[in-house]
Amino acid sequence: MKLAPIFYICASFILSITLSAFISIEWSLVGLLVFLVMLWLNEKKKPHILYGSVLMVFFVGLSRGTIFNNNLIRIESDYLRQYGIDRIISGTVSKMPEKSGKGVNVLLGNITGHAGEKLNGYVLIKTNRYPAYEYGDGIRVTGTLTEASNFSDFDYKEYLRQQKIFAIMQYPDIERLDNEDYVPIMRWLFRLQNNISERTIQSLPEPHAALLNGILLGVKNGFDDDFSDLLKRAGIMHLVVVSGTNITILLLIIMKLSSKLGRKLTVLLSIVIIIFYTLMVGSNPPAMRALLMGSIALIASLIGRKSAVINALALSIAGMLWFNPLLIKSISFQLSVLATLGMIVYSGYISSMISGLPIFIRENISVTISAQILILPILSASFGYLSLVSLIANTLIVPLIIPLTLLGIITVIGIFTVPLLSGVLTLPLIIMLGYVTKVVKILGSLPFSSINISSYPVWLYAMYGLVVLYLFTLKIHRGIIDEKI
């Protein structure tokens, strides 16, 4: 297939946001020039209005990214003046607190100072588990605002900045206020997530419960340090979080159950439910990307239009970056986008190379390798390991993600509706999760499973990127981008 104009327009916006986040405006213009040359080489017959649109959208994105980043710098400077100072601030718990060691992390938003001055962004409160707080609670906090400190192998400050968290308070005095500020449906969804997580922990052994909570709910703090390290060494940490797979399975279930309601109502119901699910799991980038892609495909089918997957991907990325340009620096966002793009671009080609294998094995290997092509440098650089067993681990585990997710949803419903049968319902899950755990422990424990990497030379990134870009451009030129994924 030939790429539609909307793809190039969205790609221009994505490129401008990316360049504004990582390099200077001067080099951004060089990037624009390279992009226009590539566009001309691949689409010489496109009308001149496309080039004008691409140019205009690029500068809109560059302006959006620059203004957004300047606002963040201004907010950071406001907090910088208050680091190390005892403050009394009031605000609202902006999401469900997350367990961290023996305490919890509480995200404070809608912040006002003691004199009534407004503070933008969020403050991360580290406190004891009890008394417990929940989304929407109003609290007054007395303590010292401090700047986040980076770990030896992790830029924690930048990680918090991507979530607009600009300060930390360690075990301050907290007073619960009478006022509450929350969206009722959001509080209900967060309570539902917490209930499901607790029931899963009660019904399954560890690390099985942590694996299922990660896959179904995006709960990331259930793994102990040793098992987390094994996941990284095996190269499958990205599989045990909420991803597009969950959204796809949920969509298929909803559409199957509601097919008798009529096409329009089925599409509407599907979109509403996956929106609620995405909100419940915390609106993480992979789930948001899958939500937008799924919604675009559903709406396109409703109006009788065919939605090419790569165009839907470009639209969803551009939409997310418009609302939050900081996402471009999010590792989970990068992994989700690049894994999906890799499968779209390379899976068909890899499948044709191993056409002699049975279809199930062929599809499994092609999907695994195609996803790994683009995410391998990010995975290894982010986690500090270059996994040498990643391909084997992914090939052994990826086929189970769909049945695990489906069985997990069914089991959770069963535990809530027929709790007396929880032992029977969880048995298949325990077997499947036990298999995943065994694969992780065996492969992650091998002495040659991974290579520790402190940093990559810039030239190595550049070489790898140029090779991938060449293959992508070649496939566009030949018109063989996959439409199915």
Summary of the structure (lengths in Angstrom):
residues: 485
radius of gyration: 23.5
end to end distance: 14.5
largest distance: 72.6
contacts: 1522
relative contact order: 0.09
helix: 65%
strand: 13%
